[in-house]
Amino acid sequence: MDARVLVLNKDYQPLSICSVHRSIKLLFLDKAEMVHDYPERKVRTVSKEYDYPSVIRLRRFINIPYNKIVLTRHNIMKRDAKTCQYCGSSHNLTIDHVVPKSRGGKDTWENLVTACDECNVKKGNRTPEEATMPLKKKPYRPIHITFLQSILGSVEEDWKPYLYMTN
């Protein structure tokens, strides 16, 4: 029972990640319902076999204040997996404004990306289109559950619709 389970609020918003052991307790206590399971895996007791949870949804709404991820250099690097968003390099990284500050670009999640020194200098005071340097991935505002999952490893396919990720 080494897998992790995505926990959704009653309104299907991602809340947290828990262990399979904890999710089974929530299911047996009727505090949650199973949304997705791992079809190839089962939880077995002496006399019964149960589905192995992947995503569960709480039966009661839990009011949690909005978990806003602070815009910092470290968090931008984390979102971009410490790779240049122009060439894919992981050496001599810095932060680049997609739309340069001198041209009205703001310090926002959607306008900042990780870039290596070489690409940052090559792009200069231009947009990626003007410099013919397309981004590997469009910059986005991350959600707290994605950052939590980045500590644990890759995201399960069943989780992607609930984390607003495309396949």
N, C-alpha and C positions, 0 to 999 in steps of 0.2 A: 504494500500500500504506500508506495513512494511517490505517486503522482500528486499533482496539485489540482484543486477544484476552484473554478471561478464562482464567486458568490454574487448574485444579483439582488438588488432591492426589489420590493414588490412591483415597482414600476419598470423593471428590467434594466435599471441603471447599474453599472458595475460598482460594487462596494469594496470587495477585497478578494484575496486568494487564501484558501485554507487547505488543510490536509484532507485526504480522503477520510481518515478516521473521524475528524471533526464533522465533515459533511454528512457522514453516515449517522452520527448522533443527531444532527439537526433533522435529517429525514425521518429517523425512527421516532423522534419526539414530536413529529408533525409540525415542526417550525419552518420547514422548507419543503419544496417540491423539486423533483428532478426535471431539468429542462433537456439536458443531453447526457448521454452516457458513453462509455467506451464499449462498443458492441463485442469486441473480442476479449474483454476482460470481465470477470465476475468476482464477487465477494462471496466466499463460501463459509457456511457454518456446518455443524455436524449433520444437520438435516435439511438445510435450505440453501438456495443459491439466489443472490441478489445482483442487480445491475450495478456496475462500477461507475460512480458519478464523475462527470466532467464539468457540468454547469448545473448549479442549483439556484433556485429563486426563493427568497424568504416569503413567508405567508403574510407577515406584518411589515408595514413600511417603517424603516428606520430613518429618522431625520438626522442627517449628518451635515454639518456645515460644508460648503463647497471647498474641496481640496484644490486650491490653486497652486500650481507649480511656478515658483519664482523664476523670472527670466534672468539667468546668470550665464556666464561663460561656461561654467562646468555643466550646467543642464543642457545647453545647446550642444556641447560636445557629446554628452550622453545620448541625447535624442538622435544625433547623427552618427552614432556608433563610432565616434572618434575616427572618422574618415572624411577626406576631402569630398565635398559634394559636386566637384567638377571632374576630378580625375580618379578618385578612389584611393589616393595615397593616405598613409597614416603617419607620415613624418612631418615635422615642423609645422604643426597645425596652428591656425589662428581663426579669428571670426571675421566673416565678410558680410557686408550689407549687399543684398541682392540688388536693390535700388540704392545707389550711393547716397550717403547723407547730404552731399552737396547738391543733390538733385531731388531733395525732399524725402529721401528714405528715412524711415523711423526705426527706432530700436524696438522691434516687435518680433514675436515668434515667427511670423510669416515673412519677415524681411531679413532675418539673420541665419546664416549657415556656417558650418565648419568648412574651412578652406586651407590648403597648404600655402606656405609662403609664395611658392612659385606661381600657383594659379591666381592668388590674390593680386600679385604684382602684374601678371599678364592681363587680368581682367581690368585692372585699373579703375578709372572713374566712369565705367560703362556698365550697362545692364548685361546680363548673360547673353541675351539675343544679339546685342550690338557687338559683343566680343566673340560671338559664335562659340560660346562655352555653355552648352545646356546643363542644367542641374540634373544630377542622378535621381534626386527625389525632391518633390515640392516641399518646402518648409511648412510646418504645421504647429499648432499649439498642442502639446501633448496632454493627455489626461493622466491622473495620478496612478491609475491601475496599470497603465503601460509602463510607467517608470518602475513600479513595483515588480512587474513581470520581467523587466530587463535584468533585474538582480537574479532572478530564478533561471533565466534562459529563454528559449524560444516560446512563441505564443502558439497555443493549441489551435488547430483549424476550427474547432467548434466554438472557440471564444471570439473569433474575429468579428462576427456580426454584432456582438455585444460591446466590443471595444471600438466600434466605428472604423474597422480596418477592412480593406478589400482583400479578396483572395488573390 
